[in-house]
Structures are given as C-alpha cells and as structure tokens.
Amino acid sequence: AQTVTQSQPEMSVQEAETVTLSCTYDTSESNYYLFWYKQPPSRQMILVIRQEAYKQQNATENRFSVNFQKAAKSFSLKISDSQLGDTAMYFCAFMTYNTDKLIFGTGTRLQVFP
Amino acid sequence: DVKVTQSSRYLVKRTGEKVFLECVQDMDHENMFWYRQDPGLGLRLIYFSYDVKMKEKGDIPEGYSVSREKKERFSLILESASTNQTSMYLCASKTVGRSNTEAFFGQGTRLTVV
C-alpha cells in the first residue's frame, strides 16, 4: 500500500523569506506522479506543482520548486519569496500510473506573517 | 474556466437522517471522487467513480454510499448520519490517462451532524 507522510503539522515564515515543506512517501511502484496541492482559507484546493517520477529534473513553477529524491522517496516543496497569499494548508499527494486515485498526506499548515 | 460545484458549503443534519451531498462537474471528466478531510488525518478517499454507474470503494467507505447516474454528477449518501461523520467533504474530478493528471476540486461541504 502507498502512504504519504508529512511530518510538519505547522510551519511559519516571514514574508519574503524561503520555506521548505517536507514530504516522504512509500511505494513499491516505479511509475508514479507526485503533487503539492494548496488549500487556502477559502477551502478551494489548487494544484501547485507536479512531478513525474521518471523525470530527474526537479519541477519548478515560478516561486515554487521541488526537491525530488527518488531513492530516498522524498518530495519537498520550496517556496521562495513567501507572500501573505501563500498562507494555506499544503498537501503532498501521490498517484500511480495505473490508477487515477490521489493519496494524500496529512497536510502542513503554513502561516506567512508580515 | 473549469468547475466542480458542491451543492452546499455548510450543512447541519440530525443523527439518523439520510443525507445527500451533491457534486457536479462541467469538464466531461470520467473520474469523480469523494474525500473526507479531518484535522491531522488529511484527505481520505471514501468512494470514486470511473464511469456512469461504476463505482469503487476507497479507504473509508463504511457508512457511505454513492450514486452516479449521469457523467457530470456524483452524489455521496449518508444512509443514517452519525456524529462521527461530522467532517469536511470534498468532491474532485479528473480525466483519465496520463496526458492530464490534474484533479479539480469543489469548495467542500462542511457537514455537522448533531
């Protein structure tokens, strides 16, 4: 069975600083996707970034980037130049090639303060 | 703009009532999902559907059933609501295949069973 672990229930960062959220996962599959989703106070889940396991290059979307370590089964999210609007719950998620089901971690609540 | 709409943002029901949570998507997606979100537990999959009238149990199906009579609509049914079903419920949809892996979410229904 696949599992996703987020070991940081809460984090805080000052505006304009950089923060890294951790995620580890466990699977015996070799082909899969990893995601970070953001859930702001409005409750609308939004895809932040995705990574295909076969791609060695780390995904980047503007201020958001990942550090994907396949051998270590680690998938951390780095947010650069943090903004107040980044305040949200962040969920790490996993999906194998042969299923469309997302498996989520327990989430990290990020607070960005001025 | 893609849209997944859940019929209620907040719902209060009495113990023993039959409860229907409705979800509609306008993207012609084949797959639809119901998740339950609880603090410290993340999102857990209740049921998903990969086609009209087709369904599969997720990780926590006990006490729930689903209905998908039309492609765009996926209903979650609590046959006899109990207080331990007080939670946030999120609906999601996505297309099949590896060409587009993004899942789209509704804004959630916060259900309180009293």
Contacts between the chains, C-beta under 8 A, distances in Angstrom:
chain1	res1	chain2	res2	distance
A	4	B	42	7.9
A	6	B	42	7.7
A	9	B	40	7.2
A	33	B	101	5.3
A	35	B	101	7.7
A	42	B	107	7.1
A	43	B	88	7.5
A	43	B	107	5.2
A	43	B	108	4.5
A	44	B	105	6.8
A	44	B	107	5.4
A	45	B	90	6.9
A	45	B	92	7.6
A	45	B	105	3.8
A	47	B	102	5.1
A	47	B	103	7.6
A	50	B	101	6.2
A	50	B	102	7.4
A	91	B	42	6.4
A	91	B	43	6.7
A	95	B	101	6.7
A	97	B	98	6.4
A	100	B	31	4.8
A	100	B	48	7.7
A	100	B	50	7.2
A	100	B	94	6.0
A	100	B	96	6.3
A	101	B	33	7.3
A	101	B	45	6.1
A	101	B	48	6.2
A	101	B	58	7.4
A	102	B	33	7.6
A	102	B	43	7.8
A	102	B	45	7.7
A	102	B	92	7.6
A	102	B	103	5.8
A	103	B	45	7.7
A	104	B	35	7.6
A	104	B	42	4.6
A	104	B	43	4.1
A	104	B	44	7.7
A	105	B	42	5.5
A	106	B	40	6.0
A	106	B	41	6.1
A	106	B	42	4.0
A	107	B	42	5.2
